[in-house]
Amino acid sequence: MFDCFGAGQAVSQRLFDGTEPDRPEDRRKMFDAFTIMRQLHEMLWHLEEAQMRTFDPDAARAAQDLATLVATTSRAHLDDLRSTDMDSLHSRIALTLREISEEVRAAYRADGRDPFPEAHAGADLAGRDLRSDNLCGADLRSSCLIAADLRENTAAGVDLLGADLRDARIEGADLSTALFVTQPQINAARGNSDTALPRRLSAPAHWSN
């Protein structure tokens, strides 16, 4: 199931008045606009969560300011949208999300137990059996978790921003407090009715009961 965070409707309805472009150059503009808009809407999704999860009023304010900037950018005219400096925007947002992630994850390591050593950003954990490993407060952003086995794992406060969860076994896992998870990630994983998800997400119809 594909989830574009509402970017498709924003582009087709607002920028192209609900019509399908006929000319190749206009179709390219639509594709470019969609690519940018999807990124902007995903940024807004993560910044909203960051504001809800941080305990620091200054960090929440920084996330709110960035969200306002992103929302304003998303309402730009077509040519202005296509000329947006996305690299600069990504860098600013990544820094804020990382700082809030570090703050929140620290609270899940208050007992002094660190996640297992290989649980780090960008880790290659494809196919690994992680059922008995401590993932609480782990930074697994951009990690490869393809076909990894997290069944029944309590992954409290784990940062899964950009992690690849395709075919990951999360039946019975508790991801309710995981950070920066998106619906497309969950749709690509293998869960069931016992999988606990963050409140903004829902179990896909294809999951088993």
LONU-462038 format. One line per 4 residues: number of its first residue (from 1); their letters; for each residue x, y, z of N, C-alpha, C, O. Coordinates in Angstrom, 1 decimal. Layout:
N
NUM) a) X Y Z X Y Z X Y Z X Y Z ~ ...
//
This chain:
209
1) mfdc) 0.9 -1.2 0.0 0.0 0.0 0.0 0.9 1.2 0.0 1.8 1.3 0.8 ~ 0.6 2.2 -0.9 1.4 3.4 -1.0 0.8 4.5 -0.3 -0.4 4.8 -0.4 ~ 1.6 5.2 0.5 1.1 6.4 1.3 1.9 7.6 1.0 3.1 7.6 1.3 ~ 1.4 8.6 0.4 2.1 9.8 -0.1 2.0 10.9 0.9 2.3 12.1 0.5
5) fgag) 1.4 10.7 2.1 1.2 11.8 3.1 0.3 12.9 2.6 0.5 14.0 3.0 ~ -0.6 12.6 1.6 -1.5 13.6 1.1 -0.8 14.5 0.0 -1.5 15.4 -0.5 ~ 0.4 14.2 -0.4 1.1 15.0 -1.4 0.4 15.0 -2.8 0.4 16.0 -3.5 ~ -0.1 13.8 -3.1 -0.7 13.6 -4.5 -1.9 14.6 -4.6 -2.0 15.2 -5.7
9) qavs) -2.7 14.6 -3.6 -3.9 15.5 -3.7 -3.5 17.0 -3.7 -4.1 17.8 -4.5 ~ -2.5 17.3 -2.9 -2.1 18.7 -2.9 -1.6 19.2 -4.2 -1.8 20.3 -4.7 ~ -0.8 18.3 -4.9 -0.3 18.7 -6.2 -1.4 18.7 -7.3 -1.5 19.7 -8.0 ~ -2.1 17.6 -7.4 -3.1 17.6 -8.5 -4.2 18.6 -8.3 -4.7 19.2 -9.3
13) qrlf) -4.7 18.8 -7.1 -5.8 19.7 -6.9 -5.4 21.2 -6.8 -6.1 22.0 -7.4 ~ -4.3 21.5 -6.1 -4.0 22.9 -5.9 -3.1 23.4 -7.1 -3.4 24.5 -7.6 ~ -2.1 22.7 -7.4 -1.2 23.2 -8.4 -1.6 22.9 -9.9 -1.2 23.6 -10.8 ~ -2.4 21.9 -10.1 -2.8 21.6 -11.5 -4.4 21.5 -11.6 -4.9 21.0 -12.6
17) dgte) -5.1 22.1 -10.6 -6.5 22.3 -10.7 -7.3 21.0 -11.1 -8.3 21.0 -11.7 ~ -6.8 19.9 -10.6 -7.4 18.6 -10.8 -7.4 18.0 -12.2 -8.1 17.1 -12.5 ~ -6.6 18.6 -13.0 -6.5 18.1 -14.4 -5.1 17.4 -14.6 -4.1 17.7 -14.0 ~ -5.1 16.4 -15.6 -3.9 15.7 -15.9 -3.2 16.4 -17.0 -3.8 16.6 -18.1
21) pdrp) -2.0 16.9 -16.9 -1.2 17.6 -17.9 -1.1 16.8 -19.2 -0.9 15.5 -19.1 ~ -1.2 17.4 -20.3 -1.1 16.8 -21.6 0.3 16.8 -22.2 0.8 15.9 -22.7 ~ 1.0 18.0 -22.0 2.3 18.1 -22.5 3.4 17.4 -21.7 3.3 17.5 -20.4 ~ 4.4 16.8 -22.3 5.4 16.1 -21.6 6.1 17.0 -20.5 6.4 16.6 -19.4
25) edrr) 6.4 18.3 -20.9 7.1 19.2 -20.0 6.2 19.5 -18.8 6.7 19.7 -17.7 ~ 4.9 19.6 -18.9 4.0 19.8 -17.8 3.9 18.5 -16.9 3.8 18.6 -15.7 ~ 4.0 17.4 -17.6 4.0 16.1 -16.8 5.2 16.0 -15.9 5.2 15.5 -14.8 ~ 6.4 16.5 -16.5 7.6 16.5 -15.7 7.5 17.5 -14.6 8.0 17.2 -13.5
29) kmfd) 6.9 18.6 -14.8 6.7 19.6 -13.7 5.8 18.9 -12.6 6.1 19.1 -11.4 ~ 4.8 18.2 -13.0 3.9 17.6 -12.0 4.7 16.5 -11.2 4.6 16.4 -10.0 ~ 5.5 15.8 -11.9 6.3 14.7 -11.2 7.3 15.4 -10.2 7.5 14.9 -9.1 ~ 8.0 16.4 -10.7 8.9 17.2 -9.8 8.2 17.7 -8.6 8.7 17.6 -7.5
33) afti) 7.1 18.3 -8.8 6.3 18.9 -7.7 5.9 17.8 -6.7 5.9 18.0 -5.5 ~ 5.4 16.7 -7.3 5.0 15.6 -6.4 6.2 15.1 -5.5 6.0 14.9 -4.3 ~ 7.3 14.9 -6.1 8.5 14.4 -5.4 8.8 15.4 -4.2 9.1 14.9 -3.1 ~ 8.8 16.7 -4.5 9.1 17.7 -3.4 8.0 17.7 -2.4 8.3 17.7 -1.2
37) mrql) 6.7 17.7 -2.9 5.6 17.8 -1.9 5.6 16.6 -1.0 5.2 16.8 0.2 ~ 5.8 15.4 -1.5 5.8 14.3 -0.6 6.9 14.4 0.5 6.6 14.1 1.6 ~ 8.0 14.9 0.1 9.1 15.1 1.1 8.6 16.1 2.2 8.8 16.0 3.4 ~ 8.0 17.2 1.7 7.5 18.3 2.6 6.5 17.7 3.6 6.5 18.0 4.8
41) heml) 5.5 16.9 3.0 4.5 16.4 3.9 5.0 15.4 4.9 4.5 15.3 6.0 ~ 6.0 14.6 4.5 6.6 13.7 5.4 7.4 14.4 6.5 7.4 14.0 7.7 ~ 8.0 15.5 6.1 8.7 16.4 7.1 7.7 16.9 8.2 8.0 16.9 9.4 ~ 6.6 17.3 7.7 5.5 17.8 8.6 5.0 16.7 9.6 4.8 17.0 10.7
45) whle) 4.9 15.5 9.0 4.5 14.4 9.9 5.5 14.2 11.0 5.1 14.0 12.2 ~ 6.8 14.2 10.7 7.8 14.0 11.7 7.9 15.1 12.7 8.2 14.9 13.9 ~ 7.8 16.4 12.2 7.9 17.5 13.0 6.7 17.6 14.0 6.9 18.1 15.1 ~ 5.6 17.2 13.6 4.4 17.1 14.5 4.7 16.2 15.6 4.4 16.5 16.8
49) eaqm) 5.2 15.0 15.3 5.6 14.1 16.3 6.6 14.6 17.3 6.6 14.4 18.5 ~ 7.6 15.2 16.7 8.7 15.8 17.5 8.2 16.8 18.5 8.7 16.8 19.7 ~ 7.3 17.6 18.1 6.7 18.6 19.1 5.9 17.8 20.2 6.0 18.3 21.4 ~ 5.3 16.7 19.9 4.5 16.0 20.9 5.4 15.2 21.9 5.1 15.0 23.0
53) rtfd) 6.6 14.8 21.4 7.4 13.9 22.1 8.5 14.6 23.0 8.9 14.0 24.1 ~ 8.9 15.7 22.6 10.0 16.4 23.4 9.5 16.9 24.7 8.3 17.3 24.8 ~ 10.4 16.9 25.7 10.1 17.5 27.0 10.6 18.9 27.1 10.3 19.6 28.1 ~ 11.3 19.4 26.1 12.0 20.7 26.1 11.2 21.7 25.4 11.0 21.6 24.1
57) pdaa) 10.7 22.7 26.0 9.9 23.7 25.3 10.6 24.4 24.2 10.0 24.8 23.2 ~ 11.9 24.6 24.4 12.7 25.3 23.3 12.8 24.3 22.1 12.7 24.8 20.9 ~ 13.0 23.1 22.3 13.0 22.1 21.2 11.7 22.0 20.5 11.6 21.9 19.3 ~ 10.6 22.1 21.3 9.3 22.0 20.7 9.0 23.3 19.8 8.4 23.2 18.8
61) raaq) 9.5 24.4 20.3 9.4 25.7 19.6 10.2 25.6 18.3 9.7 26.1 17.2 ~ 11.4 25.1 18.3 12.2 24.9 17.1 11.5 24.0 16.1 11.5 24.3 14.9 ~ 10.9 22.9 16.6 10.2 22.1 15.7 9.0 22.7 15.1 8.7 22.6 13.9 ~ 8.3 23.5 15.9 7.1 24.3 15.4 7.5 25.3 14.3 6.8 25.5 13.3
65) dlat) 8.6 26.0 14.6 9.1 27.0 13.6 9.4 26.4 12.3 9.1 26.9 11.2 ~ 10.1 25.2 12.3 10.4 24.5 11.1 9.2 24.0 10.4 9.1 24.0 9.2 ~ 8.2 23.5 11.2 6.9 23.1 10.6 6.2 24.2 9.9 5.6 24.0 8.8 ~ 6.3 25.4 10.5 5.7 26.6 9.8 6.4 26.9 8.5 5.7 27.2 7.5
69) lvat) 7.7 26.8 8.5 8.5 27.0 7.3 8.1 26.0 6.2 7.9 26.4 5.1 ~ 8.0 24.7 6.6 7.7 23.7 5.7 6.3 23.9 5.1 6.1 23.7 3.9 ~ 5.4 24.2 6.0 4.0 24.4 5.5 3.9 25.5 4.6 3.2 25.5 3.6 ~ 4.6 26.6 4.8 4.6 27.8 3.9 5.2 27.4 2.6 4.7 27.8 1.5
73) tsra) 6.3 26.6 2.6 6.9 26.1 1.4 6.0 25.3 0.6 6.0 25.4 -0.7 ~ 5.2 24.5 1.2 4.3 23.5 0.5 3.2 24.3 -0.2 2.5 23.7 -1.1 ~ 2.9 25.5 0.2 1.9 26.3 -0.4 2.4 27.2 -1.5 1.6 28.0 -2.0 ~ 3.6 27.1 -1.8 4.2 28.0 -2.8 3.7 27.7 -4.2 3.1 26.6 -4.5
77) hldd) 3.8 28.6 -5.2 3.5 28.4 -6.5 4.4 27.3 -7.1 5.5 27.0 -6.6 ~ 4.0 26.8 -8.3 4.7 25.6 -8.8 6.2 25.9 -9.1 7.0 25.1 -8.6 ~ 6.5 27.0 -9.7 7.9 27.3 -10.0 8.7 27.5 -8.8 9.9 27.1 -8.7 ~ 8.1 28.2 -7.8 8.9 28.4 -6.5 9.1 27.1 -5.8 10.1 26.9 -5.2
81) lrst) 8.1 26.2 -5.8 8.2 24.9 -5.2 9.3 24.1 -5.8 10.1 23.5 -5.1 ~ 9.4 24.1 -7.1 10.4 23.3 -7.8 11.8 23.9 -7.6 12.8 23.1 -7.7 ~ 11.9 25.1 -7.2 13.3 25.7 -6.9 13.6 25.7 -5.4 14.7 26.2 -5.0 ~ 12.9 25.0 -4.6 13.1 24.9 -3.2 14.5 24.2 -2.9 14.8 23.2 -3.5
85) dmds) 15.3 24.8 -2.0 16.5 24.1 -1.6 16.2 23.0 -0.6 16.3 23.2 0.6 ~ 15.9 21.8 -1.2 15.5 20.7 -0.3 16.7 20.2 0.6 16.5 19.8 1.7 ~ 17.9 20.3 0.1 19.1 19.8 0.8 19.2 20.6 2.1 19.5 20.1 3.2 ~ 19.1 21.9 2.0 19.2 22.8 3.2 18.1 22.5 4.2 18.3 22.5 5.4
89) lhsr) 16.9 22.4 3.6 15.7 22.1 4.5 15.9 20.7 5.2 15.6 20.6 6.4 ~ 16.3 19.7 4.5 16.5 18.4 5.1 17.6 18.5 6.2 17.4 17.9 7.3 ~ 18.6 19.2 6.0 19.7 19.3 7.0 19.2 19.9 8.3 19.5 19.5 9.4 ~ 18.4 21.0 8.1 17.9 21.7 9.3 16.9 20.8 10.1 17.0 20.7 11.3
93) ialt) 16.1 20.1 9.4 15.1 19.3 10.0 15.8 18.1 10.6 15.4 17.6 11.7 ~ 16.7 17.5 9.9 17.4 16.3 10.4 18.1 16.6 11.8 18.1 15.8 12.7 ~ 18.7 17.8 11.9 19.4 18.2 13.1 18.4 18.3 14.3 18.7 17.8 15.4 ~ 17.3 18.9 14.0 16.2 19.1 15.1 15.7 17.7 15.5 15.5 17.4 16.7
97) lrei) 15.4 16.9 14.5 14.8 15.5 14.8 15.8 14.7 15.6 15.5 13.9 16.5 ~ 17.1 14.8 15.2 18.1 14.0 15.9 18.3 14.5 17.3 18.4 13.6 18.2 ~ 18.3 15.8 17.6 18.4 16.3 19.0 17.2 15.8 19.8 17.4 15.4 21.0 ~ 16.0 15.9 19.3 14.8 15.5 20.0 14.9 14.0 20.2 14.5 13.5 21.3
101) seev) 15.3 13.2 19.2 15.4 11.8 19.4 16.4 11.4 20.5 16.1 10.5 21.3 ~ 17.5 12.1 20.6 18.5 11.8 21.6 17.9 12.1 23.0 18.1 11.3 23.9 ~ 17.2 13.1 23.1 16.5 13.5 24.4 15.5 12.5 24.8 15.5 12.0 25.9 ~ 14.6 12.1 23.9 13.5 11.2 24.2 14.1 9.8 24.5 13.7 9.1 25.4
105) raay) 15.0 9.3 23.6 15.6 8.0 23.8 16.3 7.8 25.1 16.3 6.7 25.7 ~ 16.9 8.9 25.6 17.6 8.8 26.9 16.7 8.4 28.0 17.1 7.8 29.0 ~ 15.4 8.8 27.9 14.5 8.5 29.0 14.2 7.0 29.0 13.8 6.5 30.1 ~ 14.3 6.3 27.9 14.1 4.9 27.9 15.3 4.1 28.2 15.3 2.9 28.3
109) radg) 16.4 4.8 28.5 17.6 4.1 29.0 18.0 4.5 30.4 19.1 4.4 30.9 ~ 16.9 5.0 31.1 17.1 5.5 32.5 17.6 4.4 33.4 18.2 4.7 34.5 ~ 17.3 3.1 33.1 17.8 2.0 34.0 19.2 1.7 33.8 19.7 0.8 34.5 ~ 19.9 2.4 32.9 21.3 2.2 32.7 21.7 1.1 31.7 22.9 0.9 31.5
113) rdpf) 20.7 0.5 31.2 21.0 -0.6 30.2 21.0 0.0 28.8 19.9 0.5 28.4 ~ 22.1 -0.1 28.2 22.2 0.4 26.8 21.7 -0.7 25.8 21.7 -1.9 26.1 ~ 21.2 -0.3 24.6 20.8 -1.2 23.6 22.0 -2.1 23.2 23.2 -1.7 23.5 ~ 21.8 -3.2 22.6 22.9 -4.1 22.3 23.8 -3.4 21.3 23.3 -2.6 20.5
117) peah) 25.1 -3.7 21.3 26.1 -2.9 20.6 25.8 -2.7 19.1 26.2 -1.6 18.6 ~ 25.2 -3.6 18.4 25.0 -3.4 17.0 23.8 -2.6 16.6 23.5 -2.4 15.5 ~ 23.1 -2.1 17.6 21.9 -1.3 17.4 22.4 0.2 17.3 22.4 0.9 18.3 ~ 22.6 0.6 16.1 23.1 2.0 15.8 22.5 2.4 14.5 22.0 1.6 13.7
121) agad) 22.6 3.7 14.3 22.0 4.3 13.0 22.7 3.7 11.8 24.0 3.5 11.8 ~ 21.9 3.3 10.8 22.5 2.7 9.6 22.9 1.3 9.7 23.6 0.8 8.8 ~ 22.6 0.6 10.8 23.0 -0.8 11.0 22.4 -1.7 10.0 21.2 -1.5 9.6 ~ 23.2 -2.7 9.6 22.6 -3.7 8.7 22.2 -4.9 9.6 23.1 -5.7 10.0
125) lagr) 20.9 -5.0 9.8 20.4 -6.1 10.7 19.4 -7.0 9.9 18.5 -7.6 10.5 ~ 19.6 -7.0 8.6 18.7 -7.8 7.7 18.7 -9.2 8.1 19.8 -9.8 8.3 ~ 17.5 -9.8 8.3 17.4 -11.2 8.6 17.8 -11.6 10.0 17.8 -12.8 10.4 ~ 18.2 -10.6 10.9 18.7 -11.0 12.2 17.5 -11.3 13.2 16.4 -10.8 13.1
129) dlrs) 17.8 -12.2 14.1 16.9 -12.6 15.1 17.1 -11.6 16.3 18.1 -11.7 17.0 ~ 16.2 -10.7 16.5 16.4 -9.6 17.5 15.3 -9.8 18.6 15.1 -8.9 19.4 ~ 14.8 -11.0 18.7 13.7 -11.2 19.7 14.1 -11.0 21.1 13.4 -10.4 21.9 ~ 15.3 -11.3 21.4 15.8 -11.2 22.8 16.8 -10.1 23.0 17.3 -10.0 24.1
133) dnlc) 17.0 -9.3 22.0 18.0 -8.2 22.1 17.3 -6.9 22.7 16.1 -6.7 22.4 ~ 18.0 -6.2 23.5 17.5 -4.9 24.1 17.5 -3.8 23.1 18.6 -3.4 22.6 ~ 16.3 -3.4 22.6 16.3 -2.3 21.7 15.7 -1.0 22.3 15.6 0.0 21.6 ~ 15.5 -1.0 23.6 14.9 0.2 24.2 15.8 1.4 24.1 17.0 1.3 24.5
137) gadl) 15.3 2.5 23.5 16.1 3.7 23.4 17.2 3.6 22.3 18.0 4.5 22.3 ~ 17.1 2.6 21.4 18.1 2.4 20.4 17.9 3.4 19.2 16.8 3.8 19.0 ~ 19.0 3.8 18.6 18.9 4.7 17.4 19.1 3.8 16.2 20.2 3.4 15.8 ~ 18.0 3.4 15.6 18.0 2.5 14.4 17.6 3.3 13.1 17.1 2.7 12.2
141) rssc) 17.8 4.6 13.2 17.4 5.4 12.0 18.2 4.9 10.8 19.4 4.7 10.9 ~ 17.6 4.8 9.6 18.2 4.5 8.4 18.8 3.0 8.4 19.6 2.7 7.6 ~ 18.4 2.2 9.4 18.9 0.9 9.5 18.2 -0.1 8.5 17.0 0.2 8.1 ~ 18.8 -1.1 8.1 18.3 -2.2 7.3 17.7 -3.3 8.2 18.5 -4.0 8.8
145) liaa) 16.4 -3.4 8.3 15.8 -4.4 9.1 14.9 -5.3 8.3 14.0 -5.9 8.7 ~ 15.3 -5.5 7.0 14.6 -6.3 6.1 14.6 -7.8 6.6 15.6 -8.3 6.9 ~ 13.4 -8.3 6.8 13.2 -9.7 7.3 13.8 -9.9 8.7 14.0 -11.1 9.0 ~ 14.1 -8.9 9.4 14.5 -9.1 10.8 13.4 -9.6 11.6 12.2 -9.3 11.4
149) dlre) 13.7 -10.3 12.7 12.7 -10.9 13.6 12.7 -10.1 14.9 13.6 -10.3 15.7 ~ 11.6 -9.3 15.0 11.4 -8.5 16.3 10.2 -9.0 17.0 9.6 -8.2 17.8 ~ 9.7 -10.2 16.8 8.5 -10.7 17.4 8.6 -10.6 18.9 9.6 -11.0 19.5 ~ 7.6 -10.1 19.5 7.4 -10.0 21.0 8.4 -9.0 21.6 8.5 -9.0 22.8
153) ntaa) 9.2 -8.3 20.8 10.2 -7.4 21.4 9.6 -6.1 21.9 8.7 -5.6 21.2 ~ 10.0 -5.6 23.0 9.5 -4.4 23.5 10.5 -3.3 23.1 11.5 -3.0 23.8 ~ 10.2 -2.7 21.9 11.2 -1.7 21.3 10.8 -0.3 21.7 10.4 0.5 20.9 ~ 10.8 -0.1 23.0 10.3 1.2 23.6 11.3 2.3 23.2 12.5 2.2 23.4
157) gvdl) 10.8 3.4 22.7 11.6 4.6 22.4 12.6 4.4 21.3 13.6 5.2 21.3 ~ 12.5 3.4 20.5 13.5 3.2 19.4 13.2 4.1 18.3 12.1 4.3 17.9 ~ 14.3 4.7 17.7 14.2 5.7 16.6 14.2 4.9 15.3 15.3 4.2 15.0 ~ 13.1 4.9 14.5 13.1 4.1 13.3 12.9 5.0 12.1 12.4 4.6 11.0
161) lgad) 13.4 6.2 12.2 13.3 7.2 11.1 14.1 6.6 9.9 15.3 6.4 9.9 ~ 13.3 6.4 8.8 13.9 5.9 7.6 14.4 4.5 7.6 15.0 4.0 6.6 ~ 14.1 3.7 8.6 14.5 2.3 8.7 13.7 1.5 7.7 12.5 1.7 7.4 ~ 14.4 0.5 7.1 13.7 -0.4 6.1 13.1 -1.6 6.8 13.9 -2.5 7.3
165) lrda) 11.8 -1.6 6.9 11.1 -2.7 7.6 10.4 -3.7 6.7 9.5 -4.4 7.2 ~ 10.8 -3.7 5.5 10.2 -4.7 4.6 10.3 -6.1 5.1 11.4 -6.6 5.3 ~ 9.2 -6.8 5.2 9.1 -8.2 5.7 9.7 -8.4 7.1 9.9 -9.5 7.5 ~ 9.9 -7.3 7.8 10.3 -7.5 9.2 9.2 -8.1 10.0 8.0 -7.7 9.9
169) rieg) 9.5 -9.1 10.9 8.5 -9.8 11.7 8.3 -9.0 13.0 9.2 -8.9 13.8 ~ 7.2 -8.3 13.1 6.9 -7.5 14.3 5.6 -8.0 15.0 4.9 -7.3 15.7 ~ 5.2 -9.3 14.7 4.0 -9.8 15.4 4.3 -9.8 16.9 5.3 -10.3 17.4 ~ 3.3 -9.2 17.6 3.4 -9.1 19.1 4.4 -8.1 19.6 4.6 -8.0 20.8
173) adls) 5.1 -7.4 18.7 6.1 -6.4 19.2 5.4 -5.2 19.7 4.3 -4.8 19.2 ~ 6.0 -4.5 20.6 5.5 -3.2 21.1 6.3 -2.0 20.5 7.4 -1.7 20.9 ~ 5.7 -1.4 19.5 6.3 -0.2 18.8 5.5 1.0 19.2 5.6 2.0 18.5 ~ 4.7 0.9 20.2 3.8 2.0 20.5 4.5 3.3 20.9 3.9 4.4 20.7
177) talf) 5.7 3.2 21.4 6.5 4.4 21.7 7.7 4.6 20.8 8.5 5.5 21.1 ~ 7.7 3.9 19.7 8.8 4.1 18.7 8.7 5.5 18.1 7.6 6.0 18.0 ~ 9.9 6.0 17.7 10.0 7.3 17.2 10.0 7.3 15.7 10.7 6.5 15.0 ~ 9.2 8.3 15.1 9.3 8.6 13.7 9.0 7.4 12.7 9.7 7.3 11.7
181) vtqp) 8.0 6.7 13.1 7.6 5.6 12.2 6.5 6.1 11.3 5.7 6.9 11.7 ~ 6.4 5.6 10.1 5.4 6.0 9.1 4.5 4.8 8.7 4.9 3.7 8.9 ~ 3.4 5.2 8.2 2.5 4.1 7.7 3.1 3.2 6.7 2.9 2.0 6.7 ~ 3.8 3.8 5.7 4.4 2.9 4.7 5.4 1.9 5.3 5.5 0.8 4.8
185) qina) 6.1 2.3 6.3 7.0 1.3 7.0 6.2 0.2 7.6 6.6 -1.0 7.4 ~ 5.1 0.5 8.3 4.3 -0.5 8.9 3.6 -1.4 7.8 3.5 -2.6 8.0 ~ 3.2 -0.8 6.8 2.6 -1.5 5.7 3.5 -2.6 5.1 3.1 -3.6 4.6 ~ 4.8 -2.3 5.1 5.8 -3.2 4.5 6.2 -4.3 5.5 6.9 -5.3 5.0
189) argn) 5.9 -4.2 6.8 6.3 -5.2 7.8 5.2 -6.3 7.9 4.1 -6.2 7.3 ~ 5.6 -7.3 8.7 4.7 -8.4 8.9 4.3 -8.4 10.4 5.0 -8.8 11.2 ~ 3.0 -7.9 10.6 2.6 -7.9 12.0 1.2 -8.6 12.2 0.8 -9.3 11.3 ~ 0.6 -8.4 13.3 -0.7 -9.0 13.6 -1.5 -8.2 14.6 -1.0 -7.0 14.9
193) sdta) -2.6 -8.7 15.0 -3.4 -7.9 15.9 -2.8 -7.6 17.3 -3.2 -6.8 18.0 ~ -1.7 -8.4 17.6 -1.0 -8.2 18.9 0.1 -7.2 18.7 0.8 -6.9 19.7 ~ 0.4 -6.6 17.6 1.4 -5.6 17.4 0.9 -4.3 17.9 -0.1 -3.8 17.4 ~ 1.6 -3.7 18.8 1.2 -2.4 19.3 1.9 -1.3 18.5 3.1 -1.3 18.4
197) lprr) 1.1 -0.4 18.0 1.6 0.6 17.1 1.5 2.0 17.7 0.6 2.2 18.6 ~ 2.3 3.0 17.2 2.0 4.4 17.6 0.6 4.8 17.3 0.0 4.3 16.3 ~ 0.0 5.7 18.1 -1.4 6.0 18.0 -1.8 6.6 16.6 -3.0 6.5 16.3 ~ -0.9 7.2 15.9 -1.2 7.8 14.6 -1.3 6.8 13.5 -1.6 7.1 12.4
201) lsap) -0.8 5.5 13.8 -0.8 4.5 12.7 -1.8 3.4 12.9 -2.4 3.3 14.0 ~ -2.1 2.7 11.9 -3.1 1.6 12.0 -2.5 0.3 11.3 -1.7 0.4 10.5 ~ -3.1 -0.8 11.8 -2.6 -2.1 11.3 -3.2 -2.2 9.8 -4.4 -2.0 9.6 ~ -2.3 -2.6 8.9 -2.8 -2.8 7.5 -3.8 -4.0 7.4 -3.8 -4.9 8.2
205) ahws) -4.7 -3.9 6.4 -5.7 -5.0 6.3 -5.1 -6.3 6.0 -5.7 -7.4 6.3 ~ -3.9 -6.4 5.4 -3.3 -7.7 5.0 -2.6 -8.4 6.2 -2.2 -9.5 6.1 ~ -2.5 -7.7 7.4 -1.9 -8.4 8.5 -2.9 -9.5 9.0 -4.1 -9.4 8.9 ~ -2.3 -10.6 9.5 -3.1 -11.7 10.1 -3.6 -11.3 11.4 -3.1 -10.5 12.1
209) n) -4.7 -11.9 11.8 -5.3 -11.8 13.1 -4.8 -12.8 14.1 -5.2 -12.8 15.3
//
